[in-house]
């Protein structure tokens, strides 16, 4: 089709010519309005014109008005091209006679749709005129034939059918309105547009037509119709028309009126077409254009520059966003062709950029990043980071590159500074002769290990996972401090760690530092403190043993009293037996048993204090009364604060104010040690005698213990150092570990220890522990009813013959068979030769000890394919039940501390035998204590 283009902008005109030619149209291009008007006045003028609104000479609106004045020539379909998108402009353009409009910048697909719509309208109008002429000729012929003969009716029907087919093919409704009668003859796509059959719609006259128009549109449609008829002009109206199903469709109604000799309109021919879909598309387009406008505004305010350059020599720029000024250029410099991309890229980077583009193109990569330097107009250098998108034609050749470019000069400067800082940082780390590493706290990836660490590990573990490489674990360490240091990134966290494989102790300094790439990372500095910890442990043990020595005389005194009860009681029993009155001995024997229990508890307390125990993490946590512990400590330390000073001629008065109900949860033995340390410390502060007060009470949800002395006091400069290992203000008294050990114990219990002291007045040490919400459990007295497991075969192994003999008699008394062995080797042989239900074995024996016997019996049972025989260790060494690893290896099921009552021993054995009978699900190890 021949199409006229009138556009004074050369670039837009070339795009229009290129697009229309590509779509198969013949294009006449004009650079101004006057030239376009001359072409349109010509006899063979194009029937479709695309006119720019504003042009030199004549505007597009002026041309439209002049075209509509022309008569007796084919209809010209006009599309206005404008940059105005306001409603007033649209009304003005259409009122001038334009049929459609396109807002710049335009979408080629939208242009093509509108050109196609105009072409169809022209073709339909041509068809309508031809159909009308044909109809008139047919009608004229029909009237003539009707007048001549009736037999020509068949020919008339055939002619009408041809007319119906023609108008229906238009996809529109064609109407013939008789202005005088108000009747309307309808044809065409009646069913598609109105939902009525042609027969139903033929009854619709001018009133029925008006009634179906939406109430909001009806007045304007009727006014426009009246004006067209009164002025004998073209009728154009848009309105919503109600279909048979009640839905409304937007129609475009175009009609031409015919006048009689008097100039009055008597007839109108017109077409109605459904433009609902087109209008929705236009709304979508308007919305898209608005979004495009917003996008352009965002781009203008963005640090990112948009460019389109042609894939040609020098990469000439065809589009650039206005914000290119931020990198030192004007858009006009780049669009004019005076400056191309190759002119501004730094010469040292140009070859690399060209090579990268060729490589991406050969691999078919159409989206890629590049970094390079440019030279601004002032001569300075800037770093650019761009994302390029290749545009290809239908043959797959790259025609253009669309680029989003971002100035990254500041980032590059920062990166260089970070590289320098990182090099300095790593150099410092490598100079440290201790283990230093950096890891990502989220992924656990090792980012850096210093030279010392690499030598220690024999490789560079960077890139691997820290807990696997440094600890040999499959999952993160349960003692990982990431959560702690991430909670407060400003403070380092110090903690101590014992490496079991290397058998070394380390002081760990953990903190969060900013890595050169911007990440928050974990920095750990491990200082080997193995030698220091060994010295501390030795000093601590020496301190504790010294304290035990201090207590020994008092313990010996108490033991002598207890032994006096035992010895005297035993003599009374013998005397009663000799005199034939054994029944009078029961009370005496109970007193002997009670004295043995007291002696046993005293030994346990002394063993615990001497350090025969494990770390607090493995100590059973129980609820106890702090006042009771303080009372026991006062009693245990009586030789220190009463007997020994009395022998040296000095008096120390100790007053205990201990309120019941100071319940705390933790290790009773450890808290006992704290109280003993504080009493000893108070005694040492009274070289010439004085007073000590030990008090326990509840205050502010805490159980509080204070130990106050009237000694010489502590210098102010020494108070803060009191809890430092090896520090002491006293000469020839201890190694300075009592108070540091006490602080560790108190911290472990979630409490705190403080001191107030004045020189010449004395000191007060205060311990605050969280008050337990649980209540202390009163141990139930052991049930001494006969056990219900009868007839057991029990192997007893001990190198003390009196003890073995006693156990044999007791077991036999309760209906069990006792196998007796005085050594581990002898016990093994008896086990092999006899069926045994339970083994009771001493721990410390010449030759094989109890652990070795248990391990051997475990092996024998496994070789026989039978369940392991329950095994009880008897020991007087104390707290061996906490040696869990050795217990597991030796197959020991229970550890019972001497002395023990026979019924308690049997109760433990009964539970073990029952657990064995129930199978693995019912079997568990437990550790009995003497009753």
Secondary structure as the mmCIF struct_conf table of DSSP 4:
data_model
#
loop_
_struct_conf.conf_type_id
_struct_conf.id
_struct_conf.beg_label_comp_id
_struct_conf.beg_label_asym_id
_struct_conf.beg_label_seq_id
_struct_conf.end_label_comp_id
_struct_conf.end_label_asym_id
_struct_conf.end_label_seq_id
STRN STRN1 UNK A 2 UNK A 6
BEND BEND1 UNK A 8 UNK A 8
HELX_RH_AL_P HELX_RH_AL_P1 UNK A 10 UNK A 22
TURN_TY1_P TURN_TY1_P1 UNK A 23 UNK A 24
STRN STRN2 UNK A 26 UNK A 30
BEND BEND2 UNK A 31 UNK A 32
HELX_RH_AL_P HELX_RH_AL_P2 UNK A 33 UNK A 41
BEND BEND3 UNK A 42 UNK A 42
TURN_TY1_P TURN_TY1_P2 UNK A 43 UNK A 44
BEND BEND4 UNK A 47 UNK A 47
STRN STRN3 UNK A 48 UNK A 52
BEND BEND5 UNK A 53 UNK A 54
BEND BEND6 UNK A 56 UNK A 58
HELX_RH_AL_P HELX_RH_AL_P3 UNK A 60 UNK A 69
BEND BEND7 UNK A 72 UNK A 73
STRN STRN4 UNK A 77 UNK A 82
BEND BEND8 UNK A 83 UNK A 83
BEND BEND9 UNK A 86 UNK A 86
HELX_RH_AL_P HELX_RH_AL_P4 UNK A 87 UNK A 95
TURN_TY1_P TURN_TY1_P3 UNK A 96 UNK A 97
BEND BEND10 UNK A 99 UNK A 99
STRN STRN5 UNK A 100 UNK A 103
BEND BEND11 UNK A 104 UNK A 105
HELX_LH_PP_P HELX_LH_PP_P1 UNK A 106 UNK A 107
HELX_RH_AL_P HELX_RH_AL_P5 UNK A 108 UNK A 148
HELX_RH_3T_P HELX_RH_3T_P1 UNK A 150 UNK A 152
HELX_RH_AL_P HELX_RH_AL_P6 UNK A 153 UNK A 168
TURN_TY1_P TURN_TY1_P4 UNK A 169 UNK A 171
BEND BEND12 UNK A 172 UNK A 172
STRN STRN6 UNK A 173 UNK A 178
TURN_TY1_P TURN_TY1_P5 UNK A 179 UNK A 181
STRN STRN7 UNK A 184 UNK A 188
BEND BEND13 UNK A 189 UNK A 189
HELX_RH_AL_P HELX_RH_AL_P7 UNK A 190 UNK A 194
BEND BEND14 UNK A 195 UNK A 196
HELX_RH_AL_P HELX_RH_AL_P8 UNK A 198 UNK A 201
TURN_TY1_P TURN_TY1_P6 UNK A 202 UNK A 203
HELX_RH_AL_P HELX_RH_AL_P9 UNK A 206 UNK A 212
STRN STRN8 UNK A 213 UNK A 213
HELX_RH_AL_P HELX_RH_AL_P10 UNK A 215 UNK A 231
TURN_TY1_P TURN_TY1_P7 UNK A 232 UNK A 232
STRN STRN9 UNK A 235 UNK A 242
TURN_TY1_P TURN_TY1_P8 UNK A 244 UNK A 245
BEND BEND15 UNK A 246 UNK A 246
STRN STRN10 UNK A 248 UNK A 259
TURN_TY1_P TURN_TY1_P9 UNK A 261 UNK A 262
BEND BEND16 UNK A 263 UNK A 263
STRN STRN11 UNK A 265 UNK A 274
HELX_RH_AL_P HELX_RH_AL_P11 UNK A 276 UNK A 300
TURN_TY1_P TURN_TY1_P10 UNK A 301 UNK A 301
BEND BEND17 UNK A 302 UNK A 303
STRN STRN12 UNK A 304 UNK A 310
BEND BEND18 UNK A 311 UNK A 312
TURN_TY1_P TURN_TY1_P11 UNK A 313 UNK A 314
STRN STRN13 UNK A 317 UNK A 320
HELX_RH_3T_P HELX_RH_3T_P2 UNK A 322 UNK A 327
TURN_TY1_P TURN_TY1_P12 UNK A 328 UNK A 328
HELX_RH_AL_P HELX_RH_AL_P12 UNK A 331 UNK A 335
TURN_TY1_P TURN_TY1_P13 UNK A 336 UNK A 336
BEND BEND19 UNK A 337 UNK A 339
HELX_RH_AL_P HELX_RH_AL_P13 UNK A 341 UNK A 344
STRN STRN14 UNK A 345 UNK A 345
HELX_RH_AL_P HELX_RH_AL_P14 UNK A 347 UNK A 363
TURN_TY1_P TURN_TY1_P14 UNK A 364 UNK A 364
STRN STRN15 UNK A 367 UNK A 375
TURN_TY1_P TURN_TY1_P15 UNK A 377 UNK A 378
BEND BEND20 UNK A 379 UNK A 379
STRN STRN16 UNK A 381 UNK A 392
TURN_TY1_P TURN_TY1_P16 UNK A 394 UNK A 395
BEND BEND21 UNK A 396 UNK A 396
STRN STRN17 UNK A 398 UNK A 407
HELX_RH_AL_P HELX_RH_AL_P15 UNK A 409 UNK A 430
TURN_TY1_P TURN_TY1_P17 UNK A 431 UNK A 431
BEND BEND22 UNK A 433 UNK A 434
STRN STRN18 UNK A 435 UNK A 439
TURN_TY1_P TURN_TY1_P18 UNK A 441 UNK A 443
STRN STRN19 UNK A 445 UNK A 445
STRN STRN20 UNK A 446 UNK A 449
HELX_RH_AL_P HELX_RH_AL_P16 UNK A 451 UNK A 457
TURN_TY1_P TURN_TY1_P19 UNK A 458 UNK A 458
BEND BEND23 UNK A 459 UNK A 459
TURN_TY1_P TURN_TY1_P20 UNK A 462 UNK A 463
BEND BEND24 UNK A 464 UNK A 464
STRN STRN21 UNK A 465 UNK A 465
HELX_RH_AL_P HELX_RH_AL_P17 UNK A 466 UNK A 471
BEND BEND25 UNK A 474 UNK A 475
TURN_TY1_P TURN_TY1_P21 UNK A 478 UNK A 479
HELX_RH_AL_P HELX_RH_AL_P18 UNK A 482 UNK A 487
BEND BEND26 UNK A 488 UNK A 488
TURN_TY1_P TURN_TY1_P22 UNK A 489 UNK A 490
BEND BEND27 UNK A 491 UNK A 491
STRN STRN22 UNK A 493 UNK A 499
TURN_TY1_P TURN_TY1_P23 UNK A 500 UNK A 503
STRN STRN23 UNK A 504 UNK A 514
TURN_TY1_P TURN_TY1_P24 UNK A 516 UNK A 517
BEND BEND28 UNK A 518 UNK A 518
STRN STRN24 UNK A 520 UNK A 528
HELX_RH_AL_P HELX_RH_AL_P19 UNK A 530 UNK A 578
TURN_TY1_P TURN_TY1_P25 UNK A 579 UNK A 580
HELX_RH_3T_P HELX_RH_3T_P3 UNK A 582 UNK A 585
HELX_RH_AL_P HELX_RH_AL_P20 UNK A 586 UNK A 610
TURN_TY1_P TURN_TY1_P26 UNK A 611 UNK A 611
BEND BEND29 UNK A 613 UNK A 613
HELX_RH_3T_P HELX_RH_3T_P4 UNK A 616 UNK A 618
BEND BEND30 UNK A 619 UNK A 619
HELX_LH_PP_P HELX_LH_PP_P2 UNK A 620 UNK A 621
STRN STRN25 UNK A 622 UNK A 625
HELX_RH_AL_P HELX_RH_AL_P21 UNK A 626 UNK A 636
TURN_TY1_P TURN_TY1_P27 UNK A 637 UNK A 637
HELX_RH_AL_P HELX_RH_AL_P22 UNK A 638 UNK A 638
HELX_RH_PI_P HELX_RH_PI_P1 UNK A 639 UNK A 643
HELX_RH_AL_P HELX_RH_AL_P23 UNK A 644 UNK A 647
TURN_TY1_P TURN_TY1_P28 UNK A 648 UNK A 649
STRN STRN26 UNK A 652 UNK A 658
BEND BEND31 UNK A 660 UNK A 660
STRN STRN27 UNK A 663 UNK A 666
HELX_RH_AL_P HELX_RH_AL_P24 UNK A 668 UNK A 684
TURN_TY1_P TURN_TY1_P29 UNK A 685 UNK A 685
TURN_TY1_P TURN_TY1_P30 UNK A 687 UNK A 688
STRN STRN28 UNK A 690 UNK A 699
TURN_TY1_P TURN_TY1_P31 UNK A 700 UNK A 701
STRN STRN29 UNK A 702 UNK A 709
BEND BEND32 UNK A 711 UNK A 711
HELX_RH_AL_P HELX_RH_AL_P25 UNK A 716 UNK A 719
TURN_TY1_P TURN_TY1_P32 UNK A 720 UNK A 723
BEND BEND33 UNK A 724 UNK A 724
TURN_TY1_P TURN_TY1_P33 UNK A 725 UNK A 726
BEND BEND34 UNK A 729 UNK A 733
BEND BEND35 UNK A 736 UNK A 736
HELX_RH_AL_P HELX_RH_AL_P26 UNK A 738 UNK A 748
TURN_TY1_P TURN_TY1_P34 UNK A 749 UNK A 750
STRN STRN30 UNK A 752 UNK A 758
TURN_TY1_P TURN_TY1_P35 UNK A 759 UNK A 761
STRN STRN31 UNK A 762 UNK A 770
HELX_LH_PP_P HELX_LH_PP_P3 UNK A 771 UNK A 772
BEND BEND36 UNK A 773 UNK A 774
HELX_LH_PP_P HELX_LH_PP_P4 UNK A 775 UNK A 783
BEND BEND37 UNK A 785 UNK A 785
HELX_LH_PP_P HELX_LH_PP_P5 UNK A 786 UNK A 787
BEND BEND38 UNK A 788 UNK A 788
BEND BEND39 UNK A 791 UNK A 791
STRN STRN32 UNK A 793 UNK A 797
BEND BEND40 UNK A 799 UNK A 799
HELX_RH_AL_P HELX_RH_AL_P27 UNK A 801 UNK A 813
TURN_TY1_P TURN_TY1_P36 UNK A 814 UNK A 815
STRN STRN33 UNK A 817 UNK A 821
BEND BEND41 UNK A 822 UNK A 823
HELX_RH_AL_P HELX_RH_AL_P28 UNK A 824 UNK A 833
BEND BEND42 UNK A 834 UNK A 834
BEND BEND43 UNK A 837 UNK A 837
STRN STRN34 UNK A 838 UNK A 842
BEND BEND44 UNK A 843 UNK A 844
BEND BEND45 UNK A 846 UNK A 848
HELX_RH_AL_P HELX_RH_AL_P29 UNK A 850 UNK A 864
TURN_TY1_P TURN_TY1_P37 UNK A 865 UNK A 865
BEND BEND46 UNK A 866 UNK A 866
HELX_LH_PP_P HELX_LH_PP_P6 UNK A 867 UNK A 869
STRN STRN35 UNK A 870 UNK A 875
BEND BEND47 UNK A 876 UNK A 878
HELX_RH_3T_P HELX_RH_3T_P5 UNK A 880 UNK A 882
HELX_RH_AL_P HELX_RH_AL_P30 UNK A 884 UNK A 890
TURN_TY1_P TURN_TY1_P38 UNK A 891 UNK A 891
STRN STRN36 UNK A 894 UNK A 897
BEND BEND48 UNK A 898 UNK A 899
HELX_RH_AL_P HELX_RH_AL_P31 UNK A 902 UNK A 918
HELX_RH_3T_P HELX_RH_3T_P6 UNK A 920 UNK A 922
#
